[in-house]
Amino acid sequence: MSRDSLKVRIDEISKLTGVGDLRSYLRQNFVVEDNLLDFKRDRPTDPKKIRKVLCSFANCRGGIVFFGIDDSKQIYGVPENSEFLTLLNRDIGTVKPQLRVGTVEILKTFKVRGQAKYVHCVLIKPSLSIDKPHVCDSLIYIRSNGESLVVESGVQLRREFFSSGFDPGHISQIEHELNLLKDFAVNTSHLSVIYFRALQKSLRDRHQELVDSGHNTGQVDSCLSWTQNIEIKINQIQSSSIPNYSATGLPAAQTNIVVLTRELANSIDEFILSYKRLNNL
């Protein structure tokens, strides 16, 4: 797996057993400030600087901030403070929408030898798509080229956050396409089948996003279950559309298609209800 993955970075850091291992890790050429890593010599006294960094990671693919290490990867440590995480959460309390509980956590803490100072390795999990973008101090930040940058245009905003046609805000379009799919029995080449399968993939991606961020997948699982049911009905209708004549000379599949079409329509209706519940619509 590539190091361009938050999971890989988490695994690497979790294996470090002390500040000696940390120093060795920092000497690696690939350990630099990038779209997944950031270094802070201390905890900034200005909460805006904290919000800027943490939100930029949450708005993208997540990331890790080392507090107590400067940009040149020198270890300085920060003063001992048992409330360090509490203070971070207080600093981001004004973010809208709020970061979900557990989005920010301390992944690892290293004691600096001979000093009452520590390096805190803070993990920021990527926020769910439905929560993005987070706004802090009237600005939207993303992580790009190793920096926390402001989104400066509507075009960039749409590209970063609203490019998906399956965004919950497009529920009317989703309903329209799926209602067309109810006619699959008389239009087996309908483009809505392609749309449906793309929607199904987006839900699988969302399921994995929830798994990766440690959130409950129950409602997405329910949606996926209905998509599987729809997929089965589509396949059954396709099979039944092939003429299969009975002893009377009449197509035996005709009655079956009527039943399957009714079941397909019911499954689509149930999916739409489940999808709306998932997105609080």
C-alpha positions, 0 to 999 in steps of 0.5 A: 500500500502506498504511503499516500494513505492515512492508514499506512502512516497510522500503522508506521507511527503506531509501531514506534515505541519511543523517542529514539524510534521517532527520531529514526522515523523523522530521518526518513526522506519520505517523512515531510510535511505533505497532504497527510503530515504536519509539524508544529513546534508547539501548540499555537496560542491562536486557536485560529491556527489550530482550526485551520490545520485540523479542518484542512485535514478533516475536509480532505483525506485526514492527516496527522499533526506532530505537536513538539516538532518543528518544520525541520523535523527537530524535536522540541516537545511541548510542556506536559499537559494532561488536558492537551486533547481537551484544549484542542477540542475546545479550540475547534468548538466553533467549527461549523458543522462541528467535527464529530466526536472522535474525529480528533484523537491522540494517536501516540505520545512520546516523552522527550528524554531528560525533559518534562516535555512530550511530542503529541501525535494527533490524528485527524480522521477524514470527515464524512462527505455529508459533513463537508465542508467544515467552515472555520472563522468564515473560511473553508480550508483544504490540504494541498501541496503540504499546506492548509489552503483557503478555498478561494472560488466557487469553481474550486468549492464545487470541484472539491466538495459537490462534484458527485451527482449522488450528493444527498442534495440531488435526491430529486434527480436520484428519485427520477432516475430510479423511477425510470428504472421501474420500466426496466422490463420494457426498456432493458437498455435504459441508461438508468441501469448504468446510473443505478450501478454508479449509485450503488458503487458510491454507497459502497465507497461511503460504506468503506468511508464509514468503516475507515473512520470508525462510524456505524454502517447500519443505515448504509448497509440497509441501503446496500441491501436494497440495491442488491435486491434491485440488482437481483430483480434486474437480473431475473427480469433479464433472464425472463425476457428470453422467450420460453414457450410453454406446452400451450405455445404461450411465452411462460415468462410473461406472467413472471415478468409482471410479478418481477416488475412489481417486486422491482418497483417495491424494492426501488421505493424501499431503497428511496425511503432508506436513502432518505433516512440515511441522509436525514431527508 
